[in-house]
Amino acid sequence: MSIYVESTNQTWPFVTMPSFQTHVDNFLQMSQMEFIGAFHRVEPGDEEEEWEKYASERYEKMVEDWHVGRYGNTNRLKPVGYNPDVYSIDPTLSPDRPGSRFPSWEFGPPPFTYGLINRDMATRPDRIVNALLRLRNQTIMTGALDISRLIQIVMTEEEHAEYHSRLRASKTDHPHSFVFHPVHQHASDPTSRIVGLLSGAVSLDAPLRNLLPTNMKGIIAVIKNTCGQTFTYIIDGHDALYQGEGDFH
């Protein structure tokens, strides 16, 4: 994103990538993530007001273009849910809260409503954005969770189920994590200002798929994270079969 912004002389946070869906489709295929979103850093006050005006003038055409580009039509899009203000995930936080905002802007695959736009990632209860700003240039994964309800903001329950139906014994309620990575103003300079972040959802079995030859079966894999969670999988060739939470090896 930073390379695109610099090459087109745009200024953060007022950036929209016409080819966002194309880049996202390629990335989703390579990473096995289920969706990805871009969040732009906006400072409170005048810049926040300018951002809200910028977003309100562009969101409809942007989302419609995503749908037409990916599906050939807008039949899947329900034109509802847009919030013209940068809004908090945590309803207890004041609209006048200090600190940068990170409103959501671009998504892939295209969400089926406008409801995700302007959702302030900086107000997540786990304050993961604060950690990203401190660590500067590291990717952070959340603890494992069931995202089958959360992901319905982006895709329908049927679409999520269809995605997992392509994978042997994979289900929508198996453990997933959200992954976050900072976007720097200058792509080649990790010390430059963080101007946004990318976030995606990935199933924990994704890195275990297509790992072994098809004739190698019954390999037990145990995944542990720093949140105190442990999950067991059996790898059968290209498949990773979820066994449950805990260490069963």
C-alpha positions in Angstrom: 0.0 0.0 0.0 2.8 2.4 0.9 4.5 1.9 -2.5 1.2 2.7 -4.2 0.6 5.8 -2.2 4.1 7.1 -2.9 3.9 6.4 -6.6 0.6 8.2 -7.0 1.4 11.2 -4.8 -1.5 10.5 -2.5 -1.5 11.5 1.2 -2.4 9.4 4.1 -5.0 8.7 5.3 -6.9 9.8 2.2 -6.1 6.8 0.1 -8.2 4.4 -1.9 -6.6 1.7 -4.0 -8.5 0.9 -7.2 -6.8 -2.5 -7.5 -7.3 -3.4 -3.9 -9.4 -6.5 -4.6 -6.9 -7.8 -7.1 -4.1 -7.6 -4.6 -6.3 -9.1 -1.9 -7.4 -12.1 -4.0 -3.8 -13.0 -4.7 -2.8 -12.5 -1.1 -5.7 -14.6 0.3 -4.8 -17.4 -2.0 -1.2 -17.4 -0.9 -1.8 -16.9 2.8 -4.9 -19.0 3.2 -6.5 -16.2 5.1 -10.3 -15.9 4.9 -10.5 -12.1 4.6 -8.4 -9.1 5.0 -9.1 -5.5 5.9 -7.1 -2.2 5.7 -7.4 0.4 8.5 -6.1 3.9 8.1 -4.6 6.0 10.9 -6.6 9.2 11.5 -5.9 11.8 14.1 -8.8 13.2 16.1 -10.0 16.7 15.3 -9.8 18.3 11.9 -8.3 15.2 10.2 -11.1 13.0 11.6 -13.7 15.4 10.2 -11.9 15.5 6.8 -11.8 11.7 6.8 -15.5 11.3 7.5 -16.2 13.6 4.6 -13.8 11.7 2.4 -15.3 8.4 3.3 -18.9 9.5 2.9 -18.2 10.8 -0.6 -16.5 7.6 -1.8 -17.8 4.5 0.1 -20.8 3.6 -2.1 -18.9 3.6 -5.4 -15.9 1.9 -3.9 -17.9 -1.0 -2.5 -20.0 -1.3 -5.6 -16.9 -1.5 -7.7 -15.6 -4.3 -5.5 -18.7 -6.3 -6.1 -18.9 -5.7 -9.8 -15.2 -6.6 -10.2 -15.4 -9.8 -8.2 -19.0 -11.0 -8.9 -20.0 -9.2 -12.0 -22.9 -7.5 -10.3 -24.1 -6.0 -7.0 -26.7 -8.6 -6.3 -24.9 -9.7 -3.1 -24.7 -6.2 -1.7 -27.2 -4.9 0.8 -26.7 -1.1 0.8 -27.3 -0.6 4.5 -25.4 -0.1 7.7 -23.1 2.8 6.8 -22.0 5.0 9.7 -20.7 8.4 8.6 -18.7 8.8 11.9 -15.6 6.9 13.0 -17.3 4.6 15.6 -16.0 2.6 18.5 -16.1 -1.1 18.9 -16.2 -0.6 22.6 -19.4 1.4 23.3 -18.2 2.5 26.7 -15.5 4.7 25.2 -16.1 8.4 24.7 -16.2 9.8 21.2 -13.8 12.5 22.5 -11.2 9.8 23.6 -7.6 10.7 23.0 -5.3 8.9 20.6 -5.3 8.0 17.0 -8.2 6.4 15.3 -7.9 3.4 12.9 -11.1 3.3 10.9 -11.7 0.4 8.6 -11.8 1.2 4.9 -11.0 -1.5 2.4 -11.8 -5.2 2.6 -11.5 -8.4 0.6 -13.6 -10.3 -0.2 -16.1 -7.4 -0.4 -18.4 -7.2 2.6 -22.1 -7.5 1.8 -23.1 -4.3 3.7 -21.5 -1.0 4.5 -21.5 -1.7 8.2 -17.8 -2.4 8.6 -16.6 1.0 7.2 -15.3 3.5 9.8 -15.1 0.8 12.6 -12.3 2.0 14.8 -9.8 -0.8 15.3 -8.1 1.2 18.0 -11.1 0.6 20.3 -10.8 -3.2 20.4 -11.1 -4.2 24.0 -7.7 -6.1 23.8 -6.0 -2.8 22.7 -4.0 -4.7 20.1 -3.3 -1.5 18.2 -1.4 -0.1 21.1 0.8 -3.2 21.0 1.4 -2.7 17.3 2.4 0.9 17.8 4.9 -0.1 20.5 6.4 -3.0 18.6 6.6 -1.0 15.4 7.3 -3.7 12.9 6.0 -7.0 14.1 3.0 -9.1 13.2 0.6 -9.9 16.1 -1.9 -12.8 16.3 -4.8 -12.7 18.7 -5.7 -15.7 20.9 -7.7 -18.4 19.1 -11.4 -17.8 19.0 -14.6 -18.9 17.2 -15.1 -16.3 14.5 -18.1 -17.9 12.9 -20.3 -15.0 14.1 -17.7 -12.2 13.8 -16.9 -13.1 10.2 -20.6 -12.7 9.2 -19.9 -9.0 9.1 -17.8 -9.7 6.0 -19.4 -12.8 4.5 -22.7 -14.6 5.1 -22.9 -17.8 7.2 -23.5 -19.8 4.0 -20.4 -18.3 2.3 -18.2 -19.1 5.3 -19.5 -22.6 5.4 -18.9 -23.0 1.7 -15.3 -21.9 2.2 -14.7 -24.5 4.8 -16.6 -27.2 2.9 -13.7 -27.3 0.4 -11.4 -28.5 3.1 -11.6 -32.0 4.6 -13.3 -32.0 8.0 -12.9 -28.3 8.3 -15.7 -26.3 10.1 -16.5 -22.7 10.6 -16.3 -23.0 14.4 -12.8 -24.4 14.5 -10.1 -22.2 16.1 -9.2 -19.0 14.1 -7.0 -16.0 14.9 -6.9 -12.5 13.8 -3.6 -11.3 12.4 -2.4 -7.7 12.5 0.5 -6.0 10.7 1.4 -2.3 10.6 1.6 -0.3 7.4 4.5 2.2 7.4 4.6 5.5 5.6 7.6 4.4 3.7 7.6 0.7 2.8 11.4 0.4 2.9 11.8 2.2 6.2 10.3 0.3 9.2 11.2 3.2 11.4 8.9 5.6 9.5 5.5 6.5 10.9 2.8 3.8 11.1 0.0 5.1 8.9 -2.3 2.1 9.0 -2.6 -1.6 9.6 -3.8 -4.7 7.8 -5.8 -7.3 9.6 -7.0 -10.8 8.5 -8.6 -13.9 9.8 -7.0 -17.3 9.5 -7.8 -20.7 10.6 -5.1 -22.3 12.8 -5.0 -25.3 10.6 -4.0 -23.2 7.6 -0.2 -23.5 8.0 -0.6 -27.3 8.5 -2.4 -27.9 5.2 -0.5 -29.2 2.1 2.4 -29.7 4.4 3.2 -33.4 3.8 3.1 -35.8 0.9 -0.3 -37.5 0.5 1.1 -40.9 1.6 2.2 -39.5 5.0 -0.6 -39.8 7.5 -1.2 -39.7 11.2 1.3 -37.0 12.2 0.1 -35.3 15.4 0.7 -31.5 15.6 0.2 -29.5 18.8 -0.2 -25.7 18.5 0.4 -23.6 21.6 0.2 -19.9 21.9 1.3 -17.3 24.5 -2.4 -16.9 25.5 -2.2 -20.2 27.3 -4.2 -22.1 24.6 -3.3 -25.5 23.1 -4.9 -27.3 20.2 -4.2 -30.7 18.6 -4.4 -31.6 14.9 -3.7 -34.8 13.0 -2.0 -34.2 9.6 -3.0 -36.6 6.9 -1.1 -35.7 3.8 -2.5 -32.4 2.6 -5.2 -32.3 5.3 -5.1 -31.0 8.9 -7.8 -32.6 11.0 -8.8 -30.7 14.2 -8.9 -33.0 17.3 -9.9 -30.4 19.9 -8.6 -28.0 22.5 -5.7 -29.5 24.5 -2.6 -31.5 24.0 -3.6 -35.0 22.9 -0.2 -36.3 21.6 
